[in-house]
Amino acid sequence: MTSPSNRIGLNMAFLGLLSLVSCGQNKPAKQEKPNILFIAVDDLKPVLGCYGDSIIKTPNIDRLAAMGTVFQSNYCQQAVCGPTRASLMTGMRPDKTKVWDLRTQMRDVNPDILSLPQYLISQGYETSGIGKIYHPGCIDKDSDKLSWSIPFLDAGLSYYATEYGLPVRGYQNPQTRELFERYSKEAEDKGLKGAKANEYVLKYIKPSVECIDVPDNAYEDGAIALNAKDQLVKLSKNNKPFFFGVGFHKPHLPFVAPKKYWDLYSREEMPLAKFQEHAKNSPVIAYHRSGELKNYTDIPELCSFTDQTLSTGLDADKQKELIHGYYAAISYMDAQVGVLLNTLDSLGMLENTIIVLWGDHGWHLGDHDLWNKHTNFENSTRSPLIISAPGMQPGKSNSISEFVDVFPTLCDLSGVAIPSHLDGKSLVPIMKDKKATVKEFAVSQYPRSLKAKDMEKEGLDSNDLMGYSIRNESYRYTIWMNSFKSTEPYNKDMVYATELYDYVKDPLETVNVADEKEYESIVGKLNGEMIRFLKTQENNE
């Protein structure tokens, strides 16, 4: 049988032929296709007004939601930006993209992989991008050159509020800038260069939050929005439909935002996580040390794993400061989304533009005693997805969706053929009928490494674990597999640990009930579904 990578190559050749035929017929169909504004947001969990949050101020995203479909049960493929973005952009799961971290170059390990904008070029689209669409560690220096018919844009120096100076590693606080200069000079005096010098500086000064009174474009997202505004104007003058990807960095750490967005909230009202412990009976491998947050110099040293409960050491005041910063950063990003929507409106293009907004994964804000992403739990995998399209009625849907569905959905909405090799399904049936379903569960995964002593204790030859997690309407079932990827034949002897959470009875995931007698039949059913799913992913050479 033809391998998946060869199938993709054949698909591309066929699509190129179709494109030539279309050009030869000289039909105006290309101009009739809808434009696509593709808004990516870094580390945005569904803390949005349209998702029911009563504290957050997100008028612009809520405005978009009122025009489109809000997918309330949407999940990422892997809760870290490199892999999940690679999956969304290619419509393929991480074990097929072969991107599981922030360092693997997607096209180095999978040269024939086909991205969404790359495919749309063959279908007559102009494609352009700015900001963070892919993770920079997973693509080439041109932000995946094959994806863009127009060279990828940078933020552009002219779009910054230059009277404040360019942000230094994302910061604008004069005291922080002064300390950066001081420690950079120390690093230079010590003969440190490049990454070593950067590591030295960030060991002393890297605050997790910043609140100062500056305009939006003193920071990068504000400059990106202004540049994107001008690019939309340019794209509107072309005779081709366009795909324009705009990637905003906030609310990713550090939580920096102009003071006016911090002022929208009261620190005392910030909601602390209700459950800040590990789930009863859950395996240690399901958790992490919140290492991303630990890298910031105003965060107390986090405890290491022991046989006792892990405690991050963050008191309530620090937790509220971080949550305040997260909310402020979201409202700041929301204002930049408003710039894009207002621009489309002023150009008279709202009615012929598909608009999709997504956050690449969820984020832990103290629940399970966790911060950041990097798990298979609900707060890490559940991710916002909003799609507005011409002719589609707005509304909310609780039907299951996942990021691999975005590629086929945008093809379907654009009236172009859906490539046959994609792992996702079109969500258009749900957009037409908010109670419709296209799948019974979503699949997320996350890799872990065992410590040497744990390998020895368990009698394992490899420290490589992968947790595969299926989420349906009521349950999350996770199996941790040793030295296994879903493209390989399933072997039950490789199962290291299992988890089951009942969201009807236990929405906060306080107890792993995988070994409880009353859930035996449910575990059997979900395990069967998991095995059937894994078998569909096996390589068919």
C-alpha positions, 0 to 999 in steps of 0.5 A, a space after each residue: 500500500 502507498 505510505 502516508 507521505 507518498 500519498 501526500 506527494 501524490 495529492 500535491 501533484 494531482 492538486 497542481 494538475 487541477 490548478 493548471 486545468 482551472 487556470 486553462 479554463 480561465 474561469 472567474 471562480 477564484 475571485 468568488 471564493 471567500 477570503 479567510 482571516 485566520 487569527 491564532 492566539 498563544 496560550 489562550 484558554 476559553 476564558 472569554 465572555 462568549 464561553 461564559 466567563 463573567 469577569 473577563 472583558 473581551 468585547 471584540 472576540 464576543 463580537 466575532 462569536 456573535 457572528 459565528 459558531 462557538 465550539 464549546 467542546 473543542 480540544 487541542 492535539 497536544 498541549 504545547 504550541 509547537 506540536 498543536 500548531 503543526 497539527 492544526 496547520 496540517 490537519 494531521 495528528 502529532 504522531 504523523 507530523 512527528 512534531 512532539 516538542 519545540 525543536 523538531 523542524 516539521 519539514 525535516 522529519 516529514 518533507 512531504 507534509 502539506 500545510 493549509 495555506 500551502 494547499 490553498 495556494 494551489 487552489 488560487 489563494 494568495 496567502 500571507 502571514 504575520 506574528 506567531 502562526 507556527 512555533 518558530 522552533 518547528 519551521 524554517 526562518 521564513 515561518 515555513 516558506 512553502 505556506 506563503 505566496 507573499 513573504 512572511 511579515 515581521 512586526 515592522 519597526 515603523 509600527 511600534 510606538 518608537 518614543 518608548 523604544 522597542 521592547 527588550 525581550 518583551 518588556 517596557 518597564 524602564 527599571 526592567 530595561 535598566 537591569 537587562 542592560 546591567 546584566 548584559 554588560 556583566 555577561 559581556 565582561 565575563 566573556 559570555 556570548 549568544 545563548 550563554 549570555 542570554 541565560 545569564 541575564 534571564 537568571 537575574 531579571 525575568 519578571 512574570 508580569 508587567 503593568 505600565 502606562 504605555 500605548 498598545 503598540 509599545 508591545 509587539 501585539 499592538 505593532 502586529 495589529 497595525 501592520 496587519 491592518 495595512 496588509 488587509 488593505 493591500 490584500 483587499 485590492 488584489 483580484 485573488 481571495 486571500 488567506 491571512 494568518 495573524 498570530 498574537 503572542 498574548 496571553 503567553 507569559 510574561 503577562 505584560 499589557 498596558 495599564 489600562 487593561 489591568 485597570 479593567 479588573 480588581 485584584 481581589 476579584 480574581 478567581 483562584 482555582 477551586 481544586 489545587 491538589 493532585 487528583 486522588 489515585 492519579 499517576 504522578 506521570 500525569 503532572 509536571 513541575 510548572 517549569 515554564 513559570 519557574 523560569 521567571 525570577 519573581 516566582 518562588 522556587 518550586 518543590 520537586 516531586 516527592 512521595 508527598 503532595 507537590 506544592 508550588 509554593 505560590 501563595 494566594 496573593 501571587 496567584 491572584 497577581 498572575 491571574 490578574 495578569 493573564 486576564 489583562 493580557 487577554 483583554 489587550 489581545 482582544 483589543 488587537 482582534 478589534 483592530 482586525 474586525 474594524 478593518 474588515 468592516 471598513 473595507 466592506 469585506 466582513 460578508 465575504 470573509 471566513 474568520 477563524 479564531 483559535 487559542 493553541 491550547 488551554 492553560 492551568 491557572 493553579 488547578 491541580 496545583 499546576 501552572 502553564 499547559 503540558 498535560 492531558 487534563 481538561 484545563 490544558 487541552 480544552 481550547 477556544 475555536 470560533 468560526 464565522 463564515 458567510 451564509 452560516 447562522 451564528 450560535 454555540 455548539 457543545 459537539 466535540 471538535 478538535 484542531 485537526 478539524 480546522 483544515 478540512 472545515 476551511 476547505 469545505 467553507 471555501 468550496 475547495 476539495 478536502 485532501 483525502 489524507 487529513 485526520 480531521 473532519 469538516 465541522 460544517 455540519 455543526 455550523 449548519 446545525 449546532 446539535 449535529 455531531 461529526 465525531 464521538 470524541 477528541 484525542 489529545 496526547 502528551 509525552 513524558 520521560 520517566 526518571 531512571 529510578 522509576 524505570 528500574 522500579 517498573 522493570 522498563 527498558 525505556 523512559 519514553 512515555 506517551 499519554 493518549 487521552 480521549 474526551 467524549 461528552 462525559 468522560 476523559 480516558 487516558 492510557 500512558 504507553 511505554 515506548 510506543 507511538 500510535 503509528 505502531 501496532 498496539 500492544 497492551 503490555 506497553 500500558 504503564 498507567 490509566 486514568 478516567 475522569 467523570 465530568 458529570 459527577 466530578 467536573 474538577 477531575 478530583 478523582 481518577 476512577 479508572 480502577 473503581 468497580 462501578 466504572 468497570 464497564 465504562 473503562 472497557 468501552 472507552 478502552 475499546 474505543 481507544 484501541 480502535 482509534 490507535 489501530 486507525 493510526 497505524 502505518 500502512 506501508 
